[in-house]
Amino acid sequence: MESYEADFEDEPTPEPGYRTYEVYQRERVGETTNLIKPRELISDEYARDPYPLLELLRENYPCYRDWLSNCFWITRYNDVTSVFADDQNFETRPKRWYLDSMNYGRDLWKHLPVQWAYEKKIDSNIEPVAEEAVSSLNDSTMDLARNFAARIPLALWLKVLNIPIDEGQEFARLYLQMQRGARWDPQLRQRGLQSMQGLAELLTPIFNDRCHNPEDDLISAVTQLELTDAPPTVEDLVITILELDHETLHGGLSNLWFNLLTNPEEMEKVRSDHRLMKFAWLETLRHSSPVLTADRFARQEVERFGRLIPKGGLLRCSAAAANRDPRQFDEPDTFIIGRKDLCQREPRGQYRADGLPSGIAFGLGKPSIHPAVPKGRPRSRYALIRDAAVTASLLLLEHKPKLKLVNGAEPHLTCSQLGEMHTCWELPVC
């Protein structure tokens, strides 16, 4: 007996593996998902109006195992925010991971000179950019989605980078293709990779010039960084641009005006008191988030929501479902400016330091840990995009106070392609 025990103790302890059988058992025993079919989550109906289907998930299958897309859908507000805030067990992979370009360059956003340059250029240029967009709306009928919401973010980028105007159209084409490539679609990914290379070639002469003749733009801020490992490169600049948000300002502006123009009583609130435009923007991010979901990946095998999630497991966190959770918001499907339950909370219930009320905006990343008006550092991206959207919208309201939808127009929100932003692509007004 002693010899047997000694031999047993000398054997190496087996490495913990994935308990696939246990996962299978937990997911199959006593569970039915007859209210939904997986293909509905990749249907045209979902792309146009995801909310009815997400309500089914939230109220019946809050951690839904989607075998077709090999992921778990998380839909309740407290569940989504718990996953979003738990960096011990979950991670968000950068856009360059989807493009299979983790070694292409470095994201330099964490360096304060880059953030200062970004803030300065946004703040100093949002008014002239918005004025230019508004002045272009001279026809008897206008399209706010194309000529206002889509135009402002790209025009701002040209100012932030201080790119010559004659190269602006090519930059916009490459930039948008690169952003669209950070998806699961292999064809879009290939175009995104090609656009990254094209953008690097476009920016190289400008980057080299700013190394020796710096200005007050983001490119110059990148070139002048003193990094410990290696000097900054144009590839680092491209990756930094890639990882910053585009969808929230573009889609948010379009959705904001869609909500105002299709809710006349709420529009009158803003016309009567321009200070409410800020609250209209915040309610838009809650009610009509342009970025519907965010992917989180399990760092290790973890038990959550009554399931065993394997290492590397994909959790598709739905802002669209969580932001309309009746456990969190009264009348969640109604657009209400100044609603009382949109108070300032961190994802787990604490007061949110950077001033963004509850409601999830995945495109802008995690809430800042710094105060809403920080000392010695720039404002958070939440605050920057909010202030830019409000400034542009107030200018539009000032110049076009009687805006209304064209008679017979039936604007709607949709995704141009599954997985892309959910916004209003045509908003004809007069």
Contacts in CASP RR format, 6 or more apart in sequence:
PFRMAT RR
TARGET T0000
AUTHOR 0000-0000-0000
METHOD contacts of the structure
MODEL  1
MESYEADFEDEPTPEPGYRTYEVYQRERVGETTNLIKPRELISDEYARDP
YPLLELLRENYPCYRDWLSNCFWITRYNDVTSVFADDQNFETRPKRWYLD
SMNYGRDLWKHLPVQWAYEKKIDSNIEPVAEEAVSSLNDSTMDLARNFAA
RIPLALWLKVLNIPIDEGQEFARLYLQMQRGARWDPQLRQRGLQSMQGLA
ELLTPIFNDRCHNPEDDLISAVTQLELTDAPPTVEDLVITILELDHETLH
GGLSNLWFNLLTNPEEMEKVRSDHRLMKFAWLETLRHSSPVLTADRFARQ
EVERFGRLIPKGGLLRCSAAAANRDPRQFDEPDTFIIGRKDLCQREPRGQ
YRADGLPSGIAFGLGKPSIHPAVPKGRPRSRYALIRDAAVTASLLLLEHK
PKLKLVNGAEPHLTCSQLGEMHTCWELPVC
16 301 0 8 1.000
17 301 0 8 1.000
18 301 0 8 1.000
18 310 0 8 1.000
18 311 0 8 1.000
19 301 0 8 1.000
19 308 0 8 1.000
20 310 0 8 1.000
22 308 0 8 1.000
23 307 0 8 1.000
23 308 0 8 1.000
23 310 0 8 1.000
26 306 0 8 1.000
26 307 0 8 1.000
26 308 0 8 1.000
27 65 0 8 1.000
27 307 0 8 1.000
33 61 0 8 1.000
33 64 0 8 1.000
33 65 0 8 1.000
35 56 0 8 1.000
35 60 0 8 1.000
35 61 0 8 1.000
36 53 0 8 1.000
36 56 0 8 1.000
36 57 0 8 1.000
36 60 0 8 1.000
36 61 0 8 1.000
36 64 0 8 1.000
38 66 0 8 1.000
38 67 0 8 1.000
38 68 0 8 1.000
38 69 0 8 1.000
39 68 0 8 1.000
40 46 0 8 1.000
40 53 0 8 1.000
41 53 0 8 1.000
41 66 0 8 1.000
41 68 0 8 1.000
41 69 0 8 1.000
41 73 0 8 1.000
42 68 0 8 1.000
42 69 0 8 1.000
42 418 0 8 1.000
45 53 0 8 1.000
46 53 0 8 1.000
46 418 0 8 1.000
47 414 0 8 1.000
47 415 0 8 1.000
47 417 0 8 1.000
47 418 0 8 1.000
47 419 0 8 1.000
47 422 0 8 1.000
48 412 0 8 1.000
48 413 0 8 1.000
48 414 0 8 1.000
48 415 0 8 1.000
49 412 0 8 1.000
49 413 0 8 1.000
49 414 0 8 1.000
50 292 0 8 1.000
50 320 0 8 1.000
50 422 0 8 1.000
51 320 0 8 1.000
51 321 0 8 1.000
51 324 0 8 1.000
51 333 0 8 1.000
54 75 0 8 1.000
54 318 0 8 1.000
54 320 0 8 1.000
54 321 0 8 1.000
54 324 0 8 1.000
55 321 0 8 1.000
55 324 0 8 1.000
57 64 0 8 1.000
57 73 0 8 1.000
57 75 0 8 1.000
57 318 0 8 1.000
57 321 0 8 1.000
58 75 0 8 1.000
58 76 0 8 1.000
58 321 0 8 1.000
58 322 0 8 1.000
58 325 0 8 1.000
61 73 0 8 1.000
62 74 0 8 1.000
62 75 0 8 1.000
62 76 0 8 1.000
62 79 0 8 1.000
62 305 0 8 1.000
63 72 0 8 1.000
63 73 0 8 1.000
63 74 0 8 1.000
63 79 0 8 1.000
63 304 0 8 1.000
63 305 0 8 1.000
63 306 0 8 1.000
63 307 0 8 1.000
64 72 0 8 1.000
64 73 0 8 1.000
64 75 0 8 1.000
65 72 0 8 1.000
65 307 0 8 1.000
66 72 0 8 1.000
66 73 0 8 1.000
66 316 0 8 1.000
69 316 0 8 1.000
70 314 0 8 1.000
71 295 0 8 1.000
71 313 0 8 1.000
71 314 0 8 1.000
71 315 0 8 1.000
71 316 0 8 1.000
72 307 0 8 1.000
72 309 0 8 1.000
72 313 0 8 1.000
72 314 0 8 1.000
72 315 0 8 1.000
72 316 0 8 1.000
73 316 0 8 1.000
73 318 0 8 1.000
74 80 0 8 1.000
74 83 0 8 1.000
74 305 0 8 1.000
74 315 0 8 1.000
74 316 0 8 1.000
74 317 0 8 1.000
74 318 0 8 1.000
75 318 0 8 1.000
75 321 0 8 1.000
75 322 0 8 1.000
75 325 0 8 1.000
76 321 0 8 1.000
76 322 0 8 1.000
76 325 0 8 1.000
76 327 0 8 1.000
77 322 0 8 1.000
77 323 0 8 1.000
77 325 0 8 1.000
77 327 0 8 1.000
77 328 0 8 1.000
77 359 0 8 1.000
77 360 0 8 1.000
78 325 0 8 1.000
78 327 0 8 1.000
78 328 0 8 1.000
79 305 0 8 1.000
79 322 0 8 1.000
80 317 0 8 1.000
80 318 0 8 1.000
80 319 0 8 1.000
80 321 0 8 1.000
80 322 0 8 1.000
80 360 0 8 1.000
81 322 0 8 1.000
81 347 0 8 1.000
81 348 0 8 1.000
81 360 0 8 1.000
82 347 0 8 1.000
82 348 0 8 1.000
83 90 0 8 1.000
83 296 0 8 1.000
83 304 0 8 1.000
83 315 0 8 1.000
83 317 0 8 1.000
84 294 0 8 1.000
84 296 0 8 1.000
84 317 0 8 1.000
84 347 0 8 1.000
84 360 0 8 1.000
84 366 0 8 1.000
85 346 0 8 1.000
85 347 0 8 1.000
85 348 0 8 1.000
85 366 0 8 1.000
88 299 0 8 1.000
89 298 0 8 1.000
89 299 0 8 1.000
89 300 0 8 1.000
89 302 0 8 1.000
89 304 0 8 1.000
90 296 0 8 1.000
90 297 0 8 1.000
90 298 0 8 1.000
90 299 0 8 1.000
90 302 0 8 1.000
90 315 0 8 1.000
91 296 0 8 1.000
91 297 0 8 1.000
91 299 0 8 1.000
92 294 0 8 1.000
92 295 0 8 1.000
92 296 0 8 1.000
92 297 0 8 1.000
92 365 0 8 1.000
93 295 0 8 1.000
93 297 0 8 1.000
94 102 0 8 1.000
94 107 0 8 1.000
94 243 0 8 1.000
95 179 0 8 1.000
95 182 0 8 1.000
95 242 0 8 1.000
95 243 0 8 1.000
96 102 0 8 1.000
96 104 0 8 1.000
96 105 0 8 1.000
96 107 0 8 1.000
96 182 0 8 1.000
96 239 0 8 1.000
96 242 0 8 1.000
96 243 0 8 1.000
98 181 0 8 1.000
98 182 0 8 1.000
98 183 0 8 1.000
98 184 0 8 1.000
98 189 0 8 1.000
99 181 0 8 1.000
99 182 0 8 1.000
99 189 0 8 1.000
99 192 0 8 1.000
99 193 0 8 1.000
99 196 0 8 1.000
99 242 0 8 1.000
100 189 0 8 1.000
100 193 0 8 1.000
101 193 0 8 1.000
101 196 0 8 1.000
101 239 0 8 1.000
104 196 0 8 1.000
104 235 0 8 1.000
104 238 0 8 1.000
104 239 0 8 1.000
105 233 0 8 1.000
105 235 0 8 1.000
105 236 0 8 1.000
105 238 0 8 1.000
105 239 0 8 1.000
106 232 0 8 1.000
106 236 0 8 1.000
106 239 0 8 1.000
106 240 0 8 1.000
107 236 0 8 1.000
107 239 0 8 1.000
107 240 0 8 1.000
107 243 0 8 1.000
108 114 0 8 1.000
108 222 0 8 1.000
108 225 0 8 1.000
108 232 0 8 1.000
108 236 0 8 1.000
108 237 0 8 1.000
108 239 0 8 1.000
108 240 0 8 1.000
109 115 0 8 1.000
109 240 0 8 1.000
109 243 0 8 1.000
109 244 0 8 1.000
111 225 0 8 1.000
112 377 0 8 1.000
112 378 0 8 1.000
113 221 0 8 1.000
113 224 0 8 1.000
113 225 0 8 1.000
114 218 0 8 1.000
114 221 0 8 1.000
114 222 0 8 1.000
114 225 0 8 1.000
114 240 0 8 1.000
115 377 0 8 1.000
115 378 0 8 1.000
116 221 0 8 1.000
116 378 0 8 1.000
117 160 0 8 1.000
117 216 0 8 1.000
117 217 0 8 1.000
117 218 0 8 1.000
117 220 0 8 1.000
117 221 0 8 1.000
118 160 0 8 1.000
118 218 0 8 1.000
118 221 0 8 1.000
118 244 0 8 1.000
118 378 0 8 1.000
118 384 0 8 1.000
119 378 0 8 1.000
119 379 0 8 1.000
119 384 0 8 1.000
120 216 0 8 1.000
121 156 0 8 1.000
121 159 0 8 1.000
121 160 0 8 1.000
121 162 0 8 1.000
121 216 0 8 1.000
121 217 0 8 1.000
121 218 0 8 1.000
122 156 0 8 1.000
122 160 0 8 1.000
122 384 0 8 1.000
122 388 0 8 1.000
123 384 0 8 1.000
123 387 0 8 1.000
125 156 0 8 1.000
125 159 0 8 1.000
125 160 0 8 1.000
126 152 0 8 1.000
126 156 0 8 1.000
126 387 0 8 1.000
126 388 0 8 1.000
126 391 0 8 1.000
126 392 0 8 1.000
127 391 0 8 1.000
127 395 0 8 1.000
129 152 0 8 1.000
129 155 0 8 1.000
129 156 0 8 1.000
129 159 0 8 1.000
129 392 0 8 1.000
130 152 0 8 1.000
130 391 0 8 1.000
130 392 0 8 1.000
130 395 0 8 1.000
130 396 0 8 1.000
131 395 0 8 1.000
132 155 0 8 1.000
133 147 0 8 1.000
133 148 0 8 1.000
133 151 0 8 1.000
133 152 0 8 1.000
133 155 0 8 1.000
133 392 0 8 1.000
134 148 0 8 1.000
134 395 0 8 1.000
134 396 0 8 1.000
134 399 0 8 1.000
134 400 0 8 1.000
135 399 0 8 1.000
136 147 0 8 1.000
136 151 0 8 1.000
137 144 0 8 1.000
137 147 0 8 1.000
137 148 0 8 1.000
137 400 0 8 1.000
140 430 0 8 1.000
141 406 0 8 1.000
141 428 0 8 1.000
141 429 0 8 1.000
141 430 0 8 1.000
142 428 0 8 1.000
142 429 0 8 1.000
142 430 0 8 1.000
143 426 0 8 1.000
143 427 0 8 1.000
143 428 0 8 1.000
143 429 0 8 1.000
144 254 0 8 1.000
144 257 0 8 1.000
144 396 0 8 1.000
144 403 0 8 1.000
144 427 0 8 1.000
144 429 0 8 1.000
145 254 0 8 1.000
145 257 0 8 1.000
145 258 0 8 1.000
145 411 0 8 1.000
145 423 0 8 1.000
145 424 0 8 1.000
145 425 0 8 1.000
145 426 0 8 1.000
145 427 0 8 1.000
146 425 0 8 1.000
146 426 0 8 1.000
148 253 0 8 1.000
148 257 0 8 1.000
148 392 0 8 1.000
148 396 0 8 1.000
149 250 0 8 1.000
149 251 0 8 1.000
149 252 0 8 1.000
149 253 0 8 1.000
149 254 0 8 1.000
149 257 0 8 1.000
149 423 0 8 1.000
149 424 0 8 1.000
149 427 0 8 1.000
150 250 0 8 1.000
150 254 0 8 1.000
152 249 0 8 1.000
152 250 0 8 1.000
152 253 0 8 1.000
152 388 0 8 1.000
152 392 0 8 1.000
153 246 0 8 1.000
153 249 0 8 1.000
153 250 0 8 1.000
153 253 0 8 1.000
154 172 0 8 1.000
154 175 0 8 1.000
154 176 0 8 1.000
156 249 0 8 1.000
156 388 0 8 1.000
157 163 0 8 1.000
157 171 0 8 1.000
157 172 0 8 1.000
157 175 0 8 1.000
157 241 0 8 1.000
158 165 0 8 1.000
158 168 0 8 1.000
158 171 0 8 1.000
160 217 0 8 1.000
160 218 0 8 1.000
161 171 0 8 1.000
161 203 0 8 1.000
161 206 0 8 1.000
161 217 0 8 1.000
161 218 0 8 1.000
161 219 0 8 1.000
161 241 0 8 1.000
162 215 0 8 1.000
162 216 0 8 1.000
162 217 0 8 1.000
162 219 0 8 1.000
162 220 0 8 1.000
163 171 0 8 1.000
163 203 0 8 1.000
163 206 0 8 1.000
167 202 0 8 1.000
170 202 0 8 1.000
171 199 0 8 1.000
171 202 0 8 1.000
173 195 0 8 1.000
174 195 0 8 1.000
174 198 0 8 1.000
174 199 0 8 1.000
174 202 0 8 1.000
175 195 0 8 1.000
175 199 0 8 1.000
175 241 0 8 1.000
175 246 0 8 1.000
176 246 0 8 1.000
177 191 0 8 1.000
177 192 0 8 1.000
177 194 0 8 1.000
177 195 0 8 1.000
178 192 0 8 1.000
178 195 0 8 1.000
178 196 0 8 1.000
178 199 0 8 1.000
178 238 0 8 1.000
178 242 0 8 1.000
179 242 0 8 1.000
179 246 0 8 1.000
180 188 0 8 1.000
180 191 0 8 1.000
180 192 0 8 1.000
180 417 0 8 1.000
180 420 0 8 1.000
181 188 0 8 1.000
181 189 0 8 1.000
181 191 0 8 1.000
181 192 0 8 1.000
181 193 0 8 1.000
181 195 0 8 1.000
182 189 0 8 1.000
182 192 0 8 1.000
182 242 0 8 1.000
183 189 0 8 1.000
183 419 0 8 1.000
183 420 0 8 1.000
185 417 0 8 1.000
188 417 0 8 1.000
196 238 0 8 1.000
196 242 0 8 1.000
199 238 0 8 1.000
199 241 0 8 1.000
200 234 0 8 1.000
200 235 0 8 1.000
200 238 0 8 1.000
203 219 0 8 1.000
203 234 0 8 1.000
203 237 0 8 1.000
203 238 0 8 1.000
204 234 0 8 1.000
206 219 0 8 1.000
207 219 0 8 1.000
207 222 0 8 1.000
207 223 0 8 1.000
207 234 0 8 1.000
207 237 0 8 1.000
210 217 0 8 1.000
210 219 0 8 1.000
210 220 0 8 1.000
210 223 0 8 1.000
211 223 0 8 1.000
214 220 0 8 1.000
214 223 0 8 1.000
214 224 0 8 1.000
218 240 0 8 1.000
219 237 0 8 1.000
222 232 0 8 1.000
222 236 0 8 1.000
222 237 0 8 1.000
222 240 0 8 1.000
223 232 0 8 1.000
225 232 0 8 1.000
244 381 0 8 1.000
245 363 0 8 1.000
245 364 0 8 1.000
245 365 0 8 1.000
245 381 0 8 1.000
245 385 0 8 1.000
247 290 0 8 1.000
247 291 0 8 1.000
247 363 0 8 1.000
247 420 0 8 1.000
247 421 0 8 1.000
247 423 0 8 1.000
248 285 0 8 1.000
248 290 0 8 1.000
248 291 0 8 1.000
248 361 0 8 1.000
248 363 0 8 1.000
248 364 0 8 1.000
248 385 0 8 1.000
249 385 0 8 1.000
249 388 0 8 1.000
249 389 0 8 1.000
250 290 0 8 1.000
250 421 0 8 1.000
250 423 0 8 1.000
251 290 0 8 1.000
251 421 0 8 1.000
251 423 0 8 1.000
251 424 0 8 1.000
252 281 0 8 1.000
252 284 0 8 1.000
252 285 0 8 1.000
252 288 0 8 1.000
252 290 0 8 1.000
252 389 0 8 1.000
252 423 0 8 1.000
253 389 0 8 1.000
253 392 0 8 1.000
253 393 0 8 1.000
254 290 0 8 1.000
254 423 0 8 1.000
254 424 0 8 1.000
254 425 0 8 1.000
254 427 0 8 1.000
255 284 0 8 1.000
255 288 0 8 1.000
255 290 0 8 1.000
255 413 0 8 1.000
255 423 0 8 1.000
255 424 0 8 1.000
256 280 0 8 1.000
256 281 0 8 1.000
256 284 0 8 1.000
256 389 0 8 1.000
256 393 0 8 1.000
257 393 0 8 1.000
257 396 0 8 1.000
257 424 0 8 1.000
257 427 0 8 1.000
258 288 0 8 1.000
258 411 0 8 1.000
258 413 0 8 1.000
258 424 0 8 1.000
258 427 0 8 1.000
259 266 0 8 1.000
259 280 0 8 1.000
259 283 0 8 1.000
259 284 0 8 1.000
259 287 0 8 1.000
259 288 0 8 1.000
259 335 0 8 1.000
260 266 0 8 1.000
260 267 0 8 1.000
260 270 0 8 1.000
260 280 0 8 1.000
261 267 0 8 1.000
261 403 0 8 1.000
261 404 0 8 1.000
261 405 0 8 1.000
261 411 0 8 1.000
261 427 0 8 1.000
261 429 0 8 1.000
262 405 0 8 1.000
262 411 0 8 1.000
263 335 0 8 1.000
266 280 0 8 1.000
266 335 0 8 1.000
266 336 0 8 1.000
266 337 0 8 1.000
269 276 0 8 1.000
269 280 0 8 1.000
269 337 0 8 1.000
270 276 0 8 1.000
270 277 0 8 1.000
270 280 0 8 1.000
270 337 0 8 1.000
270 397 0 8 1.000
271 397 0 8 1.000
271 401 0 8 1.000
274 394 0 8 1.000
274 397 0 8 1.000
276 337 0 8 1.000
276 338 0 8 1.000
277 390 0 8 1.000
277 393 0 8 1.000
277 394 0 8 1.000
277 397 0 8 1.000
278 386 0 8 1.000
278 390 0 8 1.000
279 337 0 8 1.000
279 338 0 8 1.000
279 342 0 8 1.000
280 337 0 8 1.000
280 393 0 8 1.000
281 386 0 8 1.000
281 389 0 8 1.000
281 390 0 8 1.000
281 393 0 8 1.000
282 342 0 8 1.000
282 356 0 8 1.000
282 357 0 8 1.000
282 386 0 8 1.000
283 335 0 8 1.000
283 336 0 8 1.000
283 337 0 8 1.000
283 338 0 8 1.000
283 339 0 8 1.000
283 342 0 8 1.000
284 335 0 8 1.000
285 323 0 8 1.000
285 359 0 8 1.000
285 361 0 8 1.000
286 323 0 8 1.000
286 329 0 8 1.000
286 342 0 8 1.000
286 357 0 8 1.000
286 358 0 8 1.000
286 359 0 8 1.000
287 323 0 8 1.000
287 324 0 8 1.000
287 333 0 8 1.000
287 334 0 8 1.000
287 335 0 8 1.000
288 335 0 8 1.000
288 413 0 8 1.000
288 422 0 8 1.000
289 319 0 8 1.000
289 320 0 8 1.000
289 323 0 8 1.000
289 360 0 8 1.000
289 361 0 8 1.000
289 362 0 8 1.000
289 422 0 8 1.000
290 421 0 8 1.000
290 422 0 8 1.000
290 423 0 8 1.000
291 319 0 8 1.000
291 361 0 8 1.000
291 362 0 8 1.000
291 363 0 8 1.000
291 421 0 8 1.000
291 422 0 8 1.000
292 318 0 8 1.000
292 319 0 8 1.000
292 320 0 8 1.000
292 415 0 8 1.000
292 419 0 8 1.000
292 421 0 8 1.000
292 422 0 8 1.000
293 316 0 8 1.000
293 317 0 8 1.000
293 318 0 8 1.000
293 319 0 8 1.000
293 320 0 8 1.000
293 362 0 8 1.000
293 419 0 8 1.000
294 316 0 8 1.000
294 317 0 8 1.000
294 319 0 8 1.000
294 362 0 8 1.000
294 363 0 8 1.000
295 314 0 8 1.000
295 315 0 8 1.000
295 316 0 8 1.000
295 317 0 8 1.000
296 314 0 8 1.000
296 315 0 8 1.000
296 317 0 8 1.000
297 312 0 8 1.000
297 313 0 8 1.000
297 314 0 8 1.000
297 315 0 8 1.000
298 309 0 8 1.000
298 310 0 8 1.000
298 311 0 8 1.000
298 312 0 8 1.000
298 313 0 8 1.000
298 315 0 8 1.000
299 311 0 8 1.000
299 312 0 8 1.000
300 311 0 8 1.000
301 308 0 8 1.000
301 309 0 8 1.000
301 310 0 8 1.000
301 311 0 8 1.000
302 308 0 8 1.000
302 309 0 8 1.000
303 309 0 8 1.000
309 315 0 8 1.000
317 362 0 8 1.000
319 359 0 8 1.000
319 360 0 8 1.000
319 361 0 8 1.000
319 362 0 8 1.000
320 422 0 8 1.000
322 328 0 8 1.000
322 359 0 8 1.000
322 360 0 8 1.000
323 329 0 8 1.000
323 332 0 8 1.000
323 359 0 8 1.000
323 360 0 8 1.000
324 332 0 8 1.000
324 333 0 8 1.000
325 332 0 8 1.000
326 332 0 8 1.000
328 341 0 8 1.000
328 358 0 8 1.000
329 339 0 8 1.000
329 341 0 8 1.000
329 342 0 8 1.000
330 339 0 8 1.000
330 340 0 8 1.000
330 341 0 8 1.000
341 358 0 8 1.000
342 357 0 8 1.000
342 358 0 8 1.000
342 359 0 8 1.000
343 357 0 8 1.000
343 358 0 8 1.000
344 351 0 8 1.000
344 352 0 8 1.000
344 355 0 8 1.000
344 356 0 8 1.000
344 357 0 8 1.000
344 358 0 8 1.000
345 351 0 8 1.000
345 352 0 8 1.000
345 357 0 8 1.000
345 358 0 8 1.000
346 352 0 8 1.000
346 353 0 8 1.000
346 367 0 8 1.000
347 360 0 8 1.000
347 367 0 8 1.000
352 358 0 8 1.000
352 367 0 8 1.000
353 367 0 8 1.000
353 368 0 8 1.000
353 369 0 8 1.000
353 370 0 8 1.000
353 371 0 8 1.000
353 372 0 8 1.000
354 367 0 8 1.000
354 368 0 8 1.000
354 369 0 8 1.000
354 370 0 8 1.000
354 371 0 8 1.000
354 372 0 8 1.000
354 379 0 8 1.000
354 380 0 8 1.000
354 382 0 8 1.000
354 383 0 8 1.000
355 372 0 8 1.000
355 382 0 8 1.000
355 383 0 8 1.000
356 367 0 8 1.000
356 380 0 8 1.000
356 382 0 8 1.000
356 383 0 8 1.000
356 386 0 8 1.000
361 382 0 8 1.000
364 381 0 8 1.000
364 382 0 8 1.000
364 385 0 8 1.000
365 381 0 8 1.000
367 380 0 8 1.000
367 382 0 8 1.000
368 374 0 8 1.000
368 380 0 8 1.000
368 381 0 8 1.000
368 382 0 8 1.000
370 377 0 8 1.000
370 380 0 8 1.000
372 379 0 8 1.000
372 380 0 8 1.000
372 383 0 8 1.000
373 379 0 8 1.000
374 380 0 8 1.000
378 384 0 8 1.000
379 387 0 8 1.000
396 403 0 8 1.000
397 403 0 8 1.000
400 429 0 8 1.000
403 429 0 8 1.000
403 430 0 8 1.000
404 429 0 8 1.000
404 430 0 8 1.000
405 411 0 8 1.000
405 427 0 8 1.000
405 428 0 8 1.000
405 429 0 8 1.000
405 430 0 8 1.000
406 428 0 8 1.000
406 429 0 8 1.000
406 430 0 8 1.000
409 428 0 8 1.000
411 424 0 8 1.000
411 426 0 8 1.000
411 427 0 8 1.000
411 428 0 8 1.000
412 424 0 8 1.000
413 422 0 8 1.000
413 423 0 8 1.000
413 424 0 8 1.000
414 422 0 8 1.000
414 423 0 8 1.000
414 425 0 8 1.000
415 421 0 8 1.000
415 422 0 8 1.000
416 425 0 8 1.000
END
